[in-house]
Each structure stands twice: as structure tokens, then as C-alpha cells.
Amino acid sequence: MARKLNFVQKESFLNNIFRRKKENDFTVLYFSKWDDRSLVLIEQLQDKWVKEEGDEVIHLVNSFELPHSFLAYSVTQVPCLIQGIKGKIRKTEYLPYIYKALFPNPGRNA
């Protein structure tokens, strides 16, 4: 199975992901179309991340389309990565850590 990027269109879909955090691991990336760092990150995900092996899905949440969804984990800046791993939530707002989480192999995101 290939890696996928899922652009979330409905808050109900996102709420279901968060509700099932103890059952399924997940990755949600909050971004803005007006933020240059977010756009570069999305571009790298589309160009490099999806081509690597794995079966992960990153759910992408646009600040303009779903502004209320930013309240779920008190997201105040973009990009922001929320990871649910074995029922525990990890929130990452520091850009180098986001890259480290998404591109763990050194030199892959440069």
C-alpha cells in the first residue's frame, strides 16, 4: 500500500480520527495556504514523502477551509503536526521537529 495525503474537507471526519485515537494511530498536519513554510512542506510531502515506501496517511487540514478544527488541540500556528501513537497525542509546532518526524532519514528533506 502506498503513502497518501488526505486533504480533510469536513470537521466530522477529523473528529472521528481524534475519537479513535486509542484504536488507530494517526497523523494530522495543520497548514495554511498563505504560509510559505506550510506550502514548502506540502510540496515536499507531495514530491518526496508519498514516493517512499509505507502505508501511512497524513490528514491535511487547511486553516481557511476548517478554521474551527484548530481548536481541537489548541493549534495557534502553522504548520503544526499532531500525531496519535498508541493512544498518546504528540503536538509539534517547531518546524525542524516536524521535518524530523515526517522525514526521519537525514538528508531526505534538503
C-alpha positions as CSV (number, residue, x, y, z in Angstrom):
1,M,0.0,0.0,0.0
2,A,1.3,3.5,-0.9
3,R,1.5,6.5,1.3
4,K,-1.3,9.1,0.9
5,L,-2.1,12.7,1.6
6,N,-5.7,13.2,2.5
7,F,-6.9,16.8,2.4
8,V,-9.7,16.9,5.0
9,Q,-12.9,18.6,3.8
10,K,-15.2,18.0,6.8
11,E,-14.7,18.6,10.5
12,S,-16.8,15.5,11.3
13,F,-14.1,13.3,9.6
14,L,-11.4,14.9,11.6
15,N,-13.4,14.5,14.8
16,N,-13.8,10.7,14.1
17,I,-10.0,10.4,13.7
18,F,-9.4,12.1,17.1
19,R,-12.1,10.0,18.7
20,R,-10.5,6.7,17.6
21,K,-7.0,7.8,18.9
22,K,-6.7,4.7,21.2
23,E,-7.6,2.3,18.4
24,N,-5.7,3.8,15.4
25,D,-2.5,5.8,15.1
26,F,-2.9,8.9,13.0
27,T,-1.0,12.0,11.7
28,V,-2.7,15.3,11.1
29,L,-0.9,18.3,9.7
30,Y,-2.4,21.7,10.1
31,F,-1.3,24.2,7.4
32,S,-2.2,27.5,5.7
33,K,-2.2,28.3,2.0
34,W,-0.9,31.7,2.9
35,D,2.1,30.5,4.9
36,D,5.3,30.0,2.8
37,R,6.7,27.4,5.2
38,S,3.5,25.4,5.0
39,L,3.5,25.5,1.3
40,V,7.1,24.3,1.0
41,L,6.3,21.4,3.5
42,I,3.2,20.4,1.5
43,E,5.2,20.5,-1.7
44,Q,7.9,18.2,-0.2
45,L,5.3,15.8,1.1
46,Q,3.8,15.6,-2.4
47,D,7.2,15.3,-4.2
48,K,9.1,13.1,-1.8
49,W,7.1,11.6,1.1
50,V,4.4,9.9,-0.9
51,K,7.0,8.2,-3.1
52,E,8.7,6.4,-0.1
53,E,7.5,3.0,1.0
54,G,4.9,2.7,3.7
55,D,1.2,2.7,4.3
56,E,0.9,5.9,6.3
57,V,-1.7,8.6,5.7
58,I,-1.3,12.2,6.6
59,H,-4.5,14.1,7.0
60,L,-4.0,17.7,5.9
61,V,-6.2,20.5,7.5
62,N,-6.3,23.9,5.8
63,S,-6.8,26.8,8.1
64,F,-9.1,28.6,5.7
65,E,-11.4,25.7,5.0
66,L,-11.7,24.3,8.5
67,P,-10.9,27.2,11.0
68,H,-12.8,25.7,13.9
69,S,-10.8,22.4,13.7
70,F,-7.8,24.3,15.0
71,L,-9.5,24.4,18.4
72,A,-9.2,20.6,18.9
73,Y,-5.6,20.7,20.1
74,S,-5.2,24.5,20.6
75,V,-3.3,24.9,17.3
76,T,-2.1,28.5,17.2
77,Q,0.5,28.4,14.4
78,V,1.1,26.6,11.2
79,P,2.5,24.2,10.2
80,C,1.5,22.1,13.2
81,L,1.8,18.3,13.4
82,I,-0.5,16.2,15.6
83,Q,0.4,12.6,15.9
84,G,-1.6,9.9,17.8
85,I,0.7,7.0,18.6
86,K,-0.7,4.2,20.7
87,G,-3.3,6.4,22.3
88,K,-0.9,9.2,23.2
89,I,-1.0,12.6,21.4
90,R,2.1,14.4,20.4
91,K,1.8,18.0,19.2
92,T,4.7,19.5,17.3
93,E,4.9,23.2,16.2
94,Y,8.6,23.6,15.9
95,L,9.4,23.3,12.1
96,P,12.7,21.3,12.4
97,Y,10.9,18.7,14.6
98,I,8.1,18.4,12.1
99,Y,10.6,17.7,9.3
100,K,12.4,15.2,11.6
101,A,9.1,13.4,12.3
102,L,8.0,13.3,8.6
103,F,11.4,12.7,7.0
104,P,13.4,10.7,9.6
105,N,16.2,9.8,7.2
106,P,18.9,12.5,7.3
107,G,19.3,14.5,4.1
108,R,16.0,13.4,2.6
109,N,14.2,16.8,3.0
110,A,17.0,19.0,1.8
